[in-house]
Amino acid sequence: MSPFSILFRQVRDRSGLRQKDLAELLGYEQSYLSAVEIGTKGPPTPEFVRKLISVLALNDDEARQMWEAMEASQRKIQIPSNAPEGVFLLGYELRKQIDHLHPSLVEAMLAILRLSTAMKVAEPAGLLNAGRRKAVLREREAQM
């Protein structure tokens, strides 16, 4: 199930509403809510999320979690046209293998991706122009 499906079910359960009752409040069919909740439908539209936040009177933290879950549940990714070739190859390999990845491999890949945002990655020296390479070396020496 998607992050949105899981969170949506939790929020609905906490509200004490049945799918049918929430569907009426939101102005959607109960079958649609069921499909969103079990993950057979993709993430809902921003309009749906806004209505859900309003109808259930979610606080700011709950609303933020709902928006993040919606983003995390997107089924398509857009690769920028100016991305390096390696990014395209990564996307290709993921598309080919996504249905067969072992859960531990998924966790390892997530950990690696989180590392890249958590730490400052230095540019490889071979990719720097000569002037920039000298400046980086001076910075490193100054830090020692």
Summary of the structure (lengths in Angstrom):
residues: 144
radius of gyration: 21.9
end to end distance: 48.8
largest distance: 66.2
contacts: 304
relative contact order: 0.09
helix: 71%
strand: 0%
